[in-house]
Amino acid sequence: MPDEAPQKPDHWSQIIPDVERLLMPGITHVPSPMFNAYYPAGYSYPSIVGEILSAGIGCVVLNRETSPACTELEVIVLDWLAKMFGLPRHFLASDDGPGGGIIQQSASEGVLVALLAAKMRTVKRVKMENPDWDEDIIKTKLVAYSSVESNLCVEKAGKLGSMTLRLLPADQDGRLRGAELARAILRDKHRGLIPCYVVATLGTTGTCAFDCLQEIGQVCQPQRIWLHVDAAYAGAAFVCPEYRHLMEGVELADSFTMNPHKWLLANFDCSTLWVKDRKYILDAFSIERPYMKSVESDRENYAPDFRNWEIGLGRRFRSLKLWLTLRLYGVAALQDRVRHHVSLAQRFANHVRLDPRFEIYKRPQLGLVCFKLKVDETLIFRTGRYSTNNLT
């Protein structure tokens, strides 16, 4: 490409060929059914139309009053989703409770936002119990916990939130157990540290393992430790009632994240975060200025200022693509999609079991099958005998 932008406008007849010639060779088509390297990246015609409408409308939502429909549609769609997944009622904005949901860019943001809310809540509580303690000293004592199998975004959140993070061992099935968490918490308390935040993963990145949420919640709740659930991929499966047993104990969680852009046909970026009590997020993120203050700022569930629920101030009309996707597919079609993908994974796992060259490494979960060669892969690569033809 040229070193500088053109002084005079190019024509579409020049630009489109350059897209094909210069850009497309360097594009990885993640949504293709033939791309199997990462989690599925969903997109669909309704979602694309939603993106086009959002770009055409061009609103930048700073508070509810800048574009009321953007905020109110998001509240409604997040309640739709929560009901579709069978989440506890306290996560619903329409339930006249303190909770609610928001669409963010990714689950990474959800993990960080929840960590910062937990940090503020814990500091306030400890300061109230110990008025003579310095807040800055309290912050240095806070500790977060998760499994070694959790996504790297959890570790990144610990860094960005300046909180010590313990990555605890998982059991033979890749799950974090309550007893392991309880031991770690007890050790830290003996050191004079303050347990603050736990991330439980439902559908780990490596093997789609499900942490023992019920056990973890029973450890966290009596000790007032914030419990966040990262169900970025597997959360979509809860649209099917037969998979909801995998989130047993979710009523003990303070926040819950899943990504419609992974398995529910919404374009990236579309990650949903629900909180049991929005007060703690507002405490952590709210800063008022005369030019930003809303007349109805968080006065009621149906008029939140989402700039006080997230890192950024302005936001796009993300709910539009999700709203169109849900309306033009309906719950039944999304359930069929998940069930079909799970059946394909089971079919593939059966093929692997019948092939003497491979073995199933972990029990297949939902749409993920972990398998490996039975022979020494290192030897194959070192001797140069590896060929994709040998594996067909």
C-alpha positions as CSV (number, residue, x, y, z in Angstrom):
1,M,0.0,0.0,0.0
2,P,1.1,3.6,-0.4
3,D,3.0,5.2,2.4
4,E,0.5,8.1,2.7
5,A,-3.2,8.7,2.3
6,P,-4.4,10.0,-1.1
7,Q,-4.6,13.7,-1.6
8,K,-7.6,13.3,-3.9
9,P,-10.4,10.8,-3.5
10,D,-10.1,7.3,-5.0
11,H,-13.0,5.7,-6.7
12,W,-14.9,2.6,-5.6
13,S,-13.7,0.8,-8.7
14,Q,-10.1,1.2,-7.4
15,I,-10.9,0.4,-3.7
16,I,-12.9,-2.8,-4.0
17,P,-10.2,-4.6,-6.1
18,D,-7.7,-3.5,-3.4
19,V,-9.9,-5.1,-0.7
20,E,-9.8,-8.4,-2.6
21,R,-6.1,-8.1,-3.6
22,L,-4.5,-6.6,-0.5
23,L,-6.8,-7.3,2.5
24,M,-8.6,-10.6,2.0
25,P,-5.4,-12.7,1.7
26,G,-4.6,-11.6,5.3
27,I,-8.1,-12.2,6.7
28,T,-8.9,-15.3,8.8
29,H,-12.6,-16.1,8.3
30,V,-13.4,-17.2,11.9
31,P,-17.2,-17.6,11.3
32,S,-16.6,-20.2,8.6
33,P,-17.8,-23.7,9.5
34,M,-14.4,-24.9,8.3
35,F,-12.5,-22.8,10.8
36,N,-11.9,-24.9,13.9
37,A,-9.1,-23.2,15.8
38,Y,-11.0,-21.1,18.3
39,Y,-14.5,-20.9,19.9
40,P,-17.2,-20.3,17.3
41,A,-17.6,-16.7,16.3
42,G,-21.2,-16.2,15.4
43,Y,-22.8,-13.8,13.0
44,S,-26.0,-13.8,11.1
45,Y,-28.0,-11.8,8.6
46,P,-30.2,-10.2,11.3
47,S,-27.2,-9.2,13.3
48,I,-25.4,-7.7,10.3
49,V,-28.5,-5.6,9.5
50,G,-28.5,-4.5,13.2
51,E,-24.9,-3.3,12.8
52,I,-25.8,-1.4,9.6
53,L,-28.8,0.3,11.3
54,S,-26.6,1.1,14.3
55,A,-24.0,2.7,12.1
56,G,-26.6,4.5,10.1
57,I,-28.4,5.9,13.1
58,G,-25.0,7.0,14.4
59,C,-25.9,7.7,18.0
60,V,-23.2,7.8,20.7
61,V,-24.9,7.0,24.0
62,L,-23.4,9.0,26.9
63,N,-26.4,8.8,29.2
64,R,-30.0,7.8,28.8
65,E,-31.2,11.2,27.6
66,T,-28.7,11.3,24.6
67,S,-30.8,8.5,23.0
68,P,-33.4,7.0,25.3
69,A,-34.3,4.1,22.9
70,C,-30.7,2.9,23.0
71,T,-30.7,2.5,26.8
72,E,-34.2,1.2,27.1
73,L,-33.9,-1.4,24.4
74,E,-30.7,-2.7,26.0
75,V,-32.5,-3.1,29.4
76,I,-35.4,-5.0,27.7
77,V,-33.1,-7.3,25.6
78,L,-30.9,-8.2,28.6
79,D,-34.0,-9.1,30.5
80,W,-35.1,-11.3,27.6
81,L,-31.8,-13.1,27.6
82,A,-31.8,-13.6,31.4
83,K,-35.2,-15.2,31.2
84,M,-34.1,-17.4,28.2
85,F,-31.2,-18.7,30.3
86,G,-33.2,-19.2,33.4
87,L,-31.0,-16.8,35.4
88,P,-32.2,-15.8,38.9
89,R,-34.8,-13.1,39.0
90,H,-32.5,-10.7,40.9
91,F,-30.5,-10.2,37.7
92,L,-33.6,-8.7,36.0
93,A,-34.0,-5.0,35.8
94,S,-37.8,-5.4,35.3
95,D,-38.1,-7.3,38.6
96,D,-38.1,-4.0,40.5
97,G,-34.9,-5.3,42.3
98,P,-31.4,-3.8,42.5
99,G,-29.9,-5.8,39.7
100,G,-29.8,-5.5,35.9
101,G,-27.7,-6.2,32.8
102,I,-25.5,-4.4,30.3
103,I,-23.9,-5.2,26.9
104,Q,-20.1,-4.8,26.9
105,Q,-17.4,-5.4,24.4
106,S,-16.1,-8.7,25.7
107,A,-16.1,-11.0,28.7
108,S,-12.7,-9.5,29.6
109,E,-14.4,-6.2,30.4
110,G,-17.1,-8.0,32.5
111,V,-14.4,-9.7,34.6
112,L,-12.6,-6.4,35.1
113,V,-15.8,-4.4,35.9
114,A,-16.9,-7.0,38.4
115,L,-13.4,-7.0,40.0
116,L,-13.4,-3.2,40.4
117,A,-16.9,-3.3,41.9
118,A,-15.8,-6.0,44.3
119,K,-12.8,-4.0,45.2
120,M,-14.8,-0.9,46.1
121,R,-17.4,-2.9,48.0
122,T,-14.7,-4.7,50.1
123,V,-12.7,-1.5,50.8
124,K,-15.8,0.2,52.1
125,R,-16.9,-2.7,54.2
126,V,-13.4,-3.1,55.8
127,K,-13.1,0.6,56.4
128,M,-16.4,0.7,58.1
129,E,-15.4,-2.2,60.3
130,N,-12.0,-0.7,61.0
131,P,-12.3,3.2,60.8
132,D,-8.7,3.8,61.7
133,W,-7.3,1.7,58.7
134,D,-6.0,3.5,55.7
135,E,-7.9,2.8,52.5
136,D,-4.7,2.5,50.4
137,I,-3.3,-0.1,52.9
138,I,-6.6,-2.0,52.7
139,K,-6.3,-2.2,48.9
140,T,-2.8,-3.7,49.1
141,K,-4.2,-6.6,51.1
142,L,-7.0,-7.6,48.7
143,V,-6.8,-11.0,47.0
144,A,-8.7,-12.6,44.1
145,Y,-9.0,-16.2,43.3
146,S,-9.7,-18.4,40.2
147,S,-8.7,-21.7,38.6
148,V,-5.5,-22.3,36.6
149,E,-7.9,-23.3,33.9
150,S,-9.6,-19.9,33.8
151,N,-9.2,-17.6,30.8
152,L,-6.2,-15.3,30.7
153,C,-8.5,-12.3,30.9
154,V,-8.9,-13.1,34.6
155,E,-5.2,-12.7,35.2
156,K,-5.2,-9.6,33.1
157,A,-8.1,-8.1,35.2
158,G,-6.0,-8.8,38.3
159,K,-3.1,-6.8,36.8
160,L,-5.3,-3.9,35.6
161,G,-7.2,-3.8,39.0
162,S,-4.0,-4.0,41.0
163,M,-5.2,-7.0,42.9
164,T,-3.2,-10.1,43.8
165,L,-4.6,-13.1,42.0
166,R,-4.3,-16.7,43.1
167,L,-4.7,-19.3,40.3
168,L,-5.7,-22.4,42.2
169,P,-5.3,-26.0,41.1
170,A,-8.1,-27.8,39.4
171,D,-9.2,-31.4,39.9
172,Q,-8.7,-34.2,37.4
173,D,-11.7,-33.0,35.5
174,G,-10.4,-29.4,35.2
175,R,-12.8,-28.0,37.8
176,L,-12.2,-25.6,40.7
177,R,-13.6,-27.2,43.9
178,G,-14.9,-25.4,46.9
179,A,-12.5,-27.1,49.3
180,E,-9.5,-25.9,47.3
181,L,-10.8,-22.3,47.4
182,A,-11.6,-22.5,51.2
183,R,-8.0,-23.7,51.9
184,A,-6.5,-20.8,49.9
185,I,-8.7,-18.3,51.6
186,L,-7.8,-19.6,55.0
187,R,-4.1,-19.4,54.2
188,D,-4.4,-15.8,53.1
189,K,-6.4,-14.8,56.2
190,H,-3.7,-16.2,58.4
191,R,-1.3,-13.9,56.5
192,G,-3.4,-10.9,57.3
193,L,-4.8,-10.6,53.7
194,I,-8.4,-9.9,52.7
195,P,-10.2,-12.2,50.3
196,C,-12.2,-10.1,47.9
197,Y,-13.1,-11.6,44.6
198,V,-13.6,-15.1,43.0
199,V,-14.1,-15.9,39.3
200,A,-15.8,-19.3,38.7
201,T,-15.7,-20.5,35.1
202,L,-18.5,-22.4,33.4
203,G,-16.9,-23.8,30.3
204,T,-13.1,-23.3,30.6
205,T,-11.1,-22.3,27.6
206,G,-9.0,-25.4,27.4
207,T,-11.4,-28.2,28.1
208,C,-14.9,-26.7,28.7
209,A,-14.8,-27.8,32.3
210,F,-17.4,-26.4,34.7
211,D,-16.2,-25.2,38.1
212,C,-18.2,-26.4,41.0
213,L,-20.3,-23.3,41.4
214,Q,-22.5,-24.5,44.2
215,E,-19.5,-25.4,46.4
216,I,-17.7,-22.1,45.5
217,G,-20.7,-20.0,46.2
218,Q,-21.2,-21.6,49.6
219,V,-17.6,-20.6,50.4
220,C,-17.9,-17.0,49.2
221,Q,-21.3,-16.0,50.4
222,P,-20.8,-16.2,54.2
223,Q,-17.5,-14.4,53.9
224,R,-18.9,-11.7,51.7
225,I,-16.6,-12.4,48.8
226,W,-17.8,-11.3,45.4
227,L,-18.4,-14.2,43.1
228,H,-18.3,-13.6,39.4
229,V,-19.3,-16.3,36.9
230,D,-17.5,-16.4,33.5
231,A,-19.7,-18.4,31.1
232,A,-18.5,-16.6,28.0
233,Y,-18.9,-19.7,25.7
234,A,-21.0,-22.2,27.6
235,G,-23.5,-19.7,28.8
236,A,-25.3,-19.9,25.5
237,A,-26.1,-23.5,26.1
238,F,-28.4,-22.5,29.0
239,V,-31.0,-21.4,26.5
240,C,-31.7,-25.2,26.5
241,P,-33.3,-26.3,29.8
242,E,-31.4,-29.6,29.8
243,Y,-28.1,-27.9,30.2
244,R,-29.0,-25.6,33.1
245,H,-27.9,-28.1,35.7
246,L,-24.4,-27.0,34.7
247,M,-24.9,-23.7,36.4
248,E,-26.3,-25.0,39.7
249,G,-25.5,-22.5,42.4
250,V,-25.8,-19.5,40.1
251,E,-28.1,-17.9,42.6
252,L,-25.1,-17.4,44.8
253,A,-23.2,-15.3,42.2
254,D,-22.9,-11.5,42.4
255,S,-22.4,-11.2,38.6
256,F,-22.6,-13.3,35.5
257,T,-21.1,-12.9,32.0
258,M,-21.7,-14.7,28.7
259,N,-21.0,-13.9,25.0
260,P,-23.9,-14.0,22.5
261,H,-21.2,-13.3,19.9
262,K,-19.8,-16.8,20.4
263,W,-22.8,-19.1,20.0
264,L,-26.0,-17.1,19.6
265,L,-25.5,-15.6,16.1
266,A,-24.7,-12.1,17.2
267,N,-21.8,-10.2,15.7
268,F,-18.8,-9.4,17.7
269,D,-18.7,-7.3,19.9
270,C,-21.6,-8.4,22.1
271,S,-20.9,-9.6,25.7
272,T,-23.6,-9.5,28.3
273,L,-23.0,-8.8,32.0
274,W,-25.6,-9.1,34.8
275,V,-25.2,-8.0,38.4
276,K,-27.2,-8.9,41.4
277,D,-26.9,-5.3,42.8
278,R,-26.0,-2.5,40.6
279,K,-25.2,-0.2,43.6
280,Y,-21.7,-1.6,43.8
281,I,-20.9,-0.9,40.2
282,L,-22.3,2.6,40.5
283,D,-20.1,3.2,43.6
284,A,-17.1,2.1,41.6
285,F,-17.7,3.9,38.3
286,S,-19.9,6.9,38.9
287,I,-18.4,10.3,38.4
288,E,-20.7,13.3,37.8
289,R,-20.1,16.5,35.9
290,P,-22.8,19.1,35.2
291,Y,-22.6,18.5,31.4
292,M,-23.1,14.7,31.9
293,K,-25.6,14.5,34.7
294,S,-28.9,12.9,33.7
295,V,-32.2,14.2,35.1
296,E,-33.2,10.6,35.8
297,S,-29.8,9.2,36.5
298,D,-30.3,5.6,37.8
299,R,-33.5,6.8,39.5
300,E,-35.2,3.5,38.4
301,N,-34.3,0.3,36.7
302,Y,-35.6,1.4,33.3
303,A,-33.4,4.5,33.1
304,P,-29.8,3.5,33.9
305,D,-26.9,5.6,32.8
306,F,-24.7,2.9,31.4
307,R,-21.6,5.1,31.4
308,N,-21.7,4.4,35.2
309,W,-21.7,0.7,34.6
310,E,-18.6,0.3,32.4
311,I,-15.1,1.6,31.7
312,G,-16.0,3.9,28.8
313,L,-18.3,6.9,28.7
314,G,-19.7,6.6,25.3
315,R,-21.2,3.4,23.8
316,R,-22.6,2.1,20.5
317,F,-26.2,0.9,19.9
318,R,-25.2,-2.8,20.5
319,S,-28.6,-4.0,21.6
320,L,-30.0,-3.4,18.1
321,K,-28.2,-6.4,16.5
322,L,-29.1,-8.6,19.5
323,W,-32.8,-7.5,19.4
324,L,-33.1,-8.3,15.6
325,T,-31.3,-11.6,16.0
326,L,-33.7,-12.7,18.8
327,R,-36.7,-11.6,16.9
328,L,-35.8,-13.0,13.5
329,Y,-34.7,-16.4,14.9
330,G,-36.7,-16.8,18.1
331,V,-35.8,-18.9,21.1
332,A,-36.7,-22.3,19.5
333,A,-34.3,-21.8,16.6
334,L,-31.4,-20.8,18.9
335,Q,-32.1,-23.9,21.0
336,D,-32.0,-26.1,17.9
337,R,-28.7,-24.5,16.9
338,V,-27.1,-25.3,20.3
339,R,-28.5,-28.9,20.3
340,H,-27.3,-29.5,16.7
341,H,-23.8,-28.3,17.5
342,V,-23.7,-30.6,20.6
343,S,-24.8,-33.5,18.5
344,L,-22.1,-32.8,15.9
345,A,-19.5,-32.8,18.7
346,Q,-20.8,-36.2,19.9
347,R,-20.7,-37.5,16.4
348,F,-17.2,-36.3,15.9
349,A,-16.1,-37.8,19.2
350,N,-17.4,-41.2,18.1
351,H,-15.3,-41.0,15.0
352,V,-12.3,-40.2,17.0
353,R,-12.9,-43.2,19.3
354,L,-13.1,-45.5,16.3
355,D,-9.7,-44.3,14.9
356,P,-6.8,-46.2,16.6
357,R,-4.4,-43.3,16.0
358,F,-6.3,-40.9,18.3
359,E,-7.7,-40.8,21.8
360,I,-10.2,-38.6,23.6
361,Y,-8.2,-36.5,26.1
362,K,-11.1,-35.1,28.2
363,R,-14.8,-36.0,28.3
364,P,-16.5,-34.0,25.5
365,Q,-18.5,-31.0,26.8
366,L,-21.1,-29.3,24.7
367,G,-19.5,-28.4,21.4
368,L,-15.9,-29.1,22.4
369,V,-14.0,-32.3,21.8
370,C,-10.4,-32.6,23.2
371,F,-8.4,-35.3,21.5
372,K,-4.8,-36.1,20.7
373,L,-2.5,-38.4,18.8
374,K,-1.6,-41.6,20.6
375,V,2.0,-41.6,19.1
376,D,4.8,-39.3,20.1
377,E,4.0,-36.0,18.3
378,T,7.5,-34.6,19.1
379,L,9.1,-37.5,17.3
380,I,6.9,-37.0,14.3
381,F,7.8,-33.4,13.9
382,R,11.6,-33.9,14.6
383,T,11.9,-36.6,12.0
384,G,10.0,-34.6,9.4
385,R,7.5,-37.4,8.9
386,Y,4.5,-35.2,9.7
387,S,2.0,-34.6,6.9
388,T,-1.6,-33.6,6.9
389,N,-2.1,-36.5,4.4
390,N,-1.2,-38.9,7.2
391,L,-4.1,-37.7,9.3
392,T,-6.9,-37.7,6.7
